[in-house]
């Protein structure tokens, strides 16, 4: 049980990191598009 919970926690943390990274990249791309125009 402890092993399963630890795996779930690591997966959830990895997903959060991916979501945060994706949001950051989207914001940077939008800012770049606005500045280029």
PQR file of N, CA, C, O and H, with PARSE charges and radii, in Angstrom:
ATOM      1  N   UNK A   1       0.841  -1.204   0.000 -0.4000 1.5000
ATOM      2  CA  UNK A   1       0.000   0.000   0.000 -0.0000 2.0000
ATOM      3  C   UNK A   1       0.877   1.255   0.000  0.5500 1.7000
ATOM      4  O   UNK A   1       0.621   2.195  -0.752 -0.5500 1.4000
ATOM      5  N   UNK A   2       1.902   1.267   0.837 -0.4000 1.5000
ATOM      6  CA  UNK A   2       2.757   2.458   0.899 -0.0000 2.0000
ATOM      7  C   UNK A   2       3.428   2.703  -0.445  0.5500 1.7000
ATOM      8  O   UNK A   2       3.568   3.846  -0.880 -0.5500 1.4000
ATOM      9  H   UNK A   2       2.111   0.503   1.448  0.4000 1.0000
ATOM     10  N   UNK A   3       3.844   1.615  -1.102 -0.4000 1.5000
ATOM     11  CA  UNK A   3       4.505   1.783  -2.398 -0.0000 2.0000
ATOM     12  C   UNK A   3       3.529   2.385  -3.403  0.5500 1.7000
ATOM     13  O   UNK A   3       3.890   3.283  -4.162 -0.5500 1.4000
ATOM     14  H   UNK A   3       3.731   0.687  -0.748  0.4000 1.0000
ATOM     15  N   UNK A   4       2.294   1.890  -3.406 -0.4000 1.5000
ATOM     16  CA  UNK A   4       1.299   2.406  -4.352 -0.0000 2.0000
ATOM     17  C   UNK A   4       1.030   3.889  -4.103  0.5500 1.7000
ATOM     18  O   UNK A   4       0.958   4.674  -5.047 -0.5500 1.4000
ATOM     19  H   UNK A   4       2.001   1.159  -2.789  0.4000 1.0000
ATOM     20  N   UNK A   5       0.883   4.270  -2.840 -0.4000 1.5000
ATOM     21  CA  UNK A   5       0.605   5.678  -2.537 -0.0000 2.0000
ATOM     22  C   UNK A   5       1.777   6.548  -2.965  0.5500 1.7000
ATOM     23  O   UNK A   5       1.573   7.634  -3.508 -0.5500 1.4000
ATOM     24  H   UNK A   5       0.943   3.632  -2.072  0.4000 1.0000
ATOM     25  N   UNK A   6       2.994   6.090  -2.730 -0.4000 1.5000
ATOM     26  CA  UNK A   6       4.166   6.887  -3.116 -0.0000 2.0000
ATOM     27  C   UNK A   6       4.205   7.069  -4.624  0.5500 1.7000
ATOM     28  O   UNK A   6       4.535   8.150  -5.111 -0.5500 1.4000
ATOM     29  H   UNK A   6       3.160   5.208  -2.289  0.4000 1.0000
ATOM     30  N   UNK A   7       3.870   6.020  -5.366 -0.4000 1.5000
ATOM     31  CA  UNK A   7       3.863   6.123  -6.830 -0.0000 2.0000
ATOM     32  C   UNK A   7       2.802   7.123  -7.267  0.5500 1.7000
ATOM     33  O   UNK A   7       3.048   7.943  -8.151 -0.5500 1.4000
ATOM     34  H   UNK A   7       3.602   5.141  -4.970  0.4000 1.0000
ATOM     35  N   UNK A   8       1.622   7.061  -6.654 -0.4000 1.5000
ATOM     36  CA  UNK A   8       0.553   8.001  -7.015 -0.0000 2.0000
ATOM     37  C   UNK A   8       0.992   9.433  -6.731  0.5500 1.7000
ATOM     38  O   UNK A   8       0.735  10.334  -7.529 -0.5500 1.4000
ATOM     39  H   UNK A   8       1.422   6.395  -5.935  0.4000 1.0000
ATOM     40  N   UNK A   9       1.649   9.641  -5.602 -0.4000 1.5000
ATOM     41  CA  UNK A   9       2.108  10.991  -5.251 -0.0000 2.0000
ATOM     42  C   UNK A   9       3.116  11.486  -6.278  0.5500 1.7000
ATOM     43  O   UNK A   9       3.029  12.627  -6.731 -0.5500 1.4000
ATOM     44  H   UNK A   9       1.858   8.909  -4.953  0.4000 1.0000
ATOM     45  N   UNK A  10       4.070  10.640  -6.649 -0.4000 1.5000
ATOM     46  CA  UNK A  10       5.085  11.061  -7.619 -0.0000 2.0000
ATOM     47  C   UNK A  10       4.435  11.369  -8.962  0.5500 1.7000
ATOM     48  O   UNK A  10       4.808  12.338  -9.623 -0.5500 1.4000
ATOM     49  H   UNK A  10       4.141   9.713  -6.280  0.4000 1.0000
ATOM     50  N   UNK A  11       3.474  10.560  -9.367 -0.4000 1.5000
ATOM     51  CA  UNK A  11       2.793  10.795 -10.649 -0.0000 2.0000
ATOM     52  C   UNK A  11       2.026  12.109 -10.600  0.5500 1.7000
ATOM     53  O   UNK A  11       2.072  12.890 -11.550 -0.5500 1.4000
ATOM     54  H   UNK A  11       3.171   9.773  -8.830  0.4000 1.0000
ATOM     55  N   UNK A  12       1.323  12.356  -9.503 -0.4000 1.5000
ATOM     56  CA  UNK A  12       0.554  13.600  -9.382 -0.0000 2.0000
ATOM     57  C   UNK A  12       1.495  14.802  -9.406  0.5500 1.7000
ATOM     58  O   UNK A  12       1.191  15.808 -10.048 -0.5500 1.4000
ATOM     59  H   UNK A  12       1.285  11.722  -8.732  0.4000 1.0000
ATOM     60  N   UNK A  13       2.624  14.712  -8.721 -0.4000 1.5000
ATOM     61  CA  UNK A  13       3.595  15.811  -8.711 -0.0000 2.0000
ATOM     62  C   UNK A  13       4.123  16.042 -10.120  0.5500 1.7000
ATOM     63  O   UNK A  13       4.268  17.185 -10.553 -0.5500 1.4000
ATOM     64  H   UNK A  13       2.871  13.895  -8.200  0.4000 1.0000
ATOM     65  N   UNK A  14       4.411  14.961 -10.836 -0.4000 1.5000
ATOM     66  CA  UNK A  14       4.914  15.096 -12.207 -0.0000 2.0000
ATOM     67  C   UNK A  14       3.859  15.762 -13.081  0.5500 1.7000
ATOM     68  O   UNK A  14       4.188  16.613 -13.907 -0.5500 1.4000
ATOM     69  H   UNK A  14       4.293  14.032 -10.485  0.4000 1.0000
ATOM     70  N   UNK A  15       2.601  15.385 -12.909 -0.4000 1.5000
ATOM     71  CA  UNK A  15       1.528  16.000 -13.703 -0.0000 2.0000
ATOM     72  C   UNK A  15       1.426  17.490 -13.394  0.5500 1.7000
ATOM     73  O   UNK A  15       1.269  18.301 -14.307 -0.5500 1.4000
ATOM     74  H   UNK A  15       2.334  14.693 -12.238  0.4000 1.0000
ATOM     75  N   UNK A  16       1.512  17.856 -12.118 -0.4000 1.5000
ATOM     76  CA  UNK A  16       1.446  19.270 -11.754 -0.0000 2.0000
ATOM     77  C   UNK A  16       2.585  20.035 -12.408  0.5500 1.7000
ATOM     78  O   UNK A  16       2.384  21.142 -12.906 -0.5500 1.4000
ATOM     79  H   UNK A  16       1.639  17.197 -11.377  0.4000 1.0000
ATOM     80  N   UNK A  17       3.785  19.451 -12.410 -0.4000 1.5000
ATOM     81  CA  UNK A  17       4.933  20.113 -13.030 -0.0000 2.0000
ATOM     82  C   UNK A  17       4.682  20.297 -14.520  0.5500 1.7000
ATOM     83  O   UNK A  17       4.986  21.351 -15.078 -0.5500 1.4000
ATOM     84  H   UNK A  17       3.948  18.552 -12.005  0.4000 1.0000
ATOM     85  N   UNK A  18       4.130  19.277 -15.162 -0.4000 1.5000
ATOM     86  CA  UNK A  18       3.843  19.389 -16.602 -0.0000 2.0000
ATOM     87  C   UNK A  18       2.826  20.488 -16.858  0.5500 1.7000
ATOM     88  O   UNK A  18       2.994  21.289 -17.778 -0.5500 1.4000
ATOM     89  H   UNK A  18       3.883  18.420 -14.708  0.4000 1.0000
ATOM     90  N   UNK A  19       1.765  20.531 -16.046 -0.4000 1.5000
ATOM     91  CA  UNK A  19       0.724  21.550 -16.236 -0.0000 2.0000
ATOM     92  C   UNK A  19       1.321  22.941 -16.040  0.5500 1.7000
ATOM     93  O   UNK A  19       1.062  23.846 -16.833 -0.5500 1.4000
ATOM     94  H   UNK A  19       1.629  19.880 -15.299  0.4000 1.0000
ATOM     95  N   UNK A  20       2.116  23.113 -14.991 -0.4000 1.5000
ATOM     96  CA  UNK A  20       2.721  24.430 -14.739 -0.0000 2.0000
ATOM     97  C   UNK A  20       3.644  24.813 -15.883  0.5500 1.7000
ATOM     98  O   UNK A  20       3.628  25.958 -16.333 -0.5500 1.4000
ATOM     99  H   UNK A  20       2.327  22.378 -14.347  0.4000 1.0000
ATOM    100  N   UNK A  21       4.447  23.871 -16.357 -0.4000 1.5000
ATOM    101  CA  UNK A  21       5.375  24.157 -17.456 -0.0000 2.0000
ATOM    102  C   UNK A  21       4.588  24.523 -18.708  0.5500 1.7000
ATOM    103  O   UNK A  21       4.947  25.466 -19.413 -0.5500 1.4000
ATOM    104  H   UNK A  21       4.460  22.940 -15.991  0.4000 1.0000
ATOM    105  N   UNK A  22       3.518  23.782 -18.989 -0.4000 1.5000
ATOM    106  CA  UNK A  22       2.708  24.070 -20.178 -0.0000 2.0000
ATOM    107  C   UNK A  22       2.096  25.454 -20.085  0.5500 1.7000
ATOM    108  O   UNK A  22       2.094  26.191 -21.071 -0.5500 1.4000
ATOM    109  H   UNK A  22       3.226  23.016 -18.416  0.4000 1.0000
ATOM    110  N   UNK A  23       1.574  25.825 -18.918 -0.4000 1.5000
ATOM    111  CA  UNK A  23       0.965  27.146 -18.750 -0.0000 2.0000
ATOM    112  C   UNK A  23       2.021  28.229 -18.935  0.5500 1.7000
ATOM    113  O   UNK A  23       1.754  29.247 -19.574 -0.5500 1.4000
ATOM    114  H   UNK A  23       1.575  25.226 -18.117  0.4000 1.0000
ATOM    115  N   UNK A  24       3.207  28.027 -18.388 -0.4000 1.5000
ATOM    116  CA  UNK A  24       4.280  29.014 -18.518 -0.0000 2.0000
ATOM    117  C   UNK A  24       4.663  29.186 -19.982  0.5500 1.7000
ATOM    118  O   UNK A  24       4.860  30.311 -20.442 -0.5500 1.4000
ATOM    119  H   UNK A  24       3.424  27.200 -17.869  0.4000 1.0000
ATOM    120  N   UNK A  25       4.770  28.090 -20.713 -0.4000 1.5000
ATOM    121  CA  UNK A  25       5.147  28.184 -22.127 -0.0000 2.0000
ATOM    122  C   UNK A  25       4.052  28.898 -22.909  0.5500 1.7000
ATOM    123  O   UNK A  25       4.354  29.707 -23.786 -0.5500 1.4000
ATOM    124  H   UNK A  25       4.610  27.176 -20.340  0.4000 1.0000
ATOM    125  N   UNK A  26       2.785  28.614 -22.608 -0.4000 1.5000
ATOM    126  CA  UNK A  26       1.687  29.284 -23.314 -0.0000 2.0000
ATOM    127  C   UNK A  26       1.738  30.784 -23.067  0.5500 1.7000
ATOM    128  O   UNK A  26       1.577  31.573 -23.998 -0.5500 1.4000
ATOM    129  H   UNK A  26       2.540  27.956 -21.896  0.4000 1.0000
ATOM    130  N   UNK A  27       1.961  31.181 -21.825 -0.4000 1.5000
ATOM    131  CA  UNK A  27       2.024  32.609 -21.495 -0.0000 2.0000
ATOM    132  C   UNK A  27       3.186  33.261 -22.230  0.5500 1.7000
ATOM    133  O   UNK A  27       3.031  34.345 -22.792 -0.5500 1.4000
ATOM    134  H   UNK A  27       2.092  30.540 -21.068  0.4000 1.0000
ATOM    135  N   UNK A  28       4.342  32.619 -22.234 -0.4000 1.5000
ATOM    136  CA  UNK A  28       5.514  33.194 -22.906 -0.0000 2.0000
ATOM    137  C   UNK A  28       5.253  33.314 -24.401  0.5500 1.7000
ATOM    138  O   UNK A  28       5.632  34.313 -25.013 -0.5500 1.4000
ATOM    139  H   UNK A  28       4.468  31.738 -21.777  0.4000 1.0000
ATOM    140  N   UNK A  29       4.615  32.315 -24.996 -0.4000 1.5000
ATOM    141  CA  UNK A  29       4.323  32.370 -26.436 -0.0000 2.0000
ATOM    142  C   UNK A  29       3.370  33.521 -26.726  0.5500 1.7000
ATOM    143  O   UNK A  29       3.570  34.257 -27.692 -0.5500 1.4000
ATOM    144  H   UNK A  29       4.308  31.504 -24.498  0.4000 1.0000
ATOM    145  N   UNK A  30       2.338  33.689 -25.906 -0.4000 1.5000
ATOM    146  CA  UNK A  30       1.388  34.785 -26.117 -0.0000 2.0000
ATOM    147  C   UNK A  30       2.100  36.126 -26.001  0.5500 1.7000
ATOM    148  O   UNK A  30       1.865  37.023 -26.811 -0.5500 1.4000
ATOM    149  H   UNK A  30       2.176  33.092 -25.121  0.4000 1.0000
ATOM    150  N   UNK A  31       2.969  36.272 -25.001 -0.4000 1.5000
ATOM    151  CA  UNK A  31       3.697  37.533 -24.837 -0.0000 2.0000
ATOM    152  C   UNK A  31       4.594  37.777 -26.044  0.5500 1.7000
ATOM    153  O   UNK A  31       4.702  38.911 -26.509 -0.5500 1.4000
ATOM    154  H   UNK A  31       3.160  35.543 -24.343  0.4000 1.0000
ATOM    155  N   UNK A  32       5.238  36.738 -26.556 -0.4000 1.5000
ATOM    156  CA  UNK A  32       6.113  36.891 -27.718 -0.0000 2.0000
ATOM    157  C   UNK A  32       5.308  37.327 -28.931  0.5500 1.7000
ATOM    158  O   UNK A  32       5.758  38.180 -29.697 -0.5500 1.4000
ATOM    159  H   UNK A  32       5.151  35.817 -26.178  0.4000 1.0000
ATOM    160  N   UNK A  33       4.125  36.755 -29.115 -0.4000 1.5000
ATOM    161  CA  UNK A  33       3.283  37.119 -30.265 -0.0000 2.0000
ATOM    162  C   UNK A  33       2.867  38.587 -30.146  0.5500 1.7000
ATOM    163  O   UNK A  33       2.903  39.319 -31.135 -0.5500 1.4000
ATOM    164  H   UNK A  33       3.760  36.063 -28.492  0.4000 1.0000
ATOM    165  N   UNK A  34       2.478  39.016 -28.962 -0.4000 1.5000
ATOM    166  CA  UNK A  34       2.060  40.409 -28.779 -0.0000 2.0000
ATOM    167  C   UNK A  34       3.228  41.350 -29.032  0.5500 1.7000
ATOM    168  O   UNK A  34       3.063  42.374 -29.694 -0.5500 1.4000
ATOM    169  H   UNK A  34       2.449  38.421 -28.158  0.4000 1.0000
ATOM    170  N   UNK A  35       4.402  41.017 -28.515 -0.4000 1.5000
ATOM    171  CA  UNK A  35       5.565  41.895 -28.674 -0.0000 2.0000
ATOM    172  C   UNK A  35       5.995  41.944 -30.139  0.5500 1.7000
ATOM    173  O   UNK A  35       6.419  42.993 -30.623 -0.5500 1.4000
ATOM    174  H   UNK A  35       4.536  40.185 -27.977  0.4000 1.0000
ATOM    175  N   UNK A  36       5.890  40.821 -30.846 -0.4000 1.5000
ATOM    176  CA  UNK A  36       6.316  40.789 -32.252 -0.0000 2.0000
ATOM    177  C   UNK A  36       5.402  41.687 -33.082  0.5500 1.7000
ATOM    178  O   UNK A  36       5.870  42.360 -34.001 -0.5500 1.4000
ATOM    179  H   UNK A  36       5.546  39.969 -30.453  0.4000 1.0000
ATOM    180  N   UNK A  37       4.103  41.706 -32.770 -0.4000 1.5000
ATOM    181  CA  UNK A  37       3.172  42.561 -33.507 -0.0000 2.0000
ATOM    182  C   UNK A  37       3.443  44.025 -33.171  0.5500 1.7000
ATOM    183  O   UNK A  37       2.765  44.913 -33.688 -0.5500 1.4000
ATOM    184  H   UNK A  37       3.724  41.159 -32.023  0.4000 1.0000
TER
END
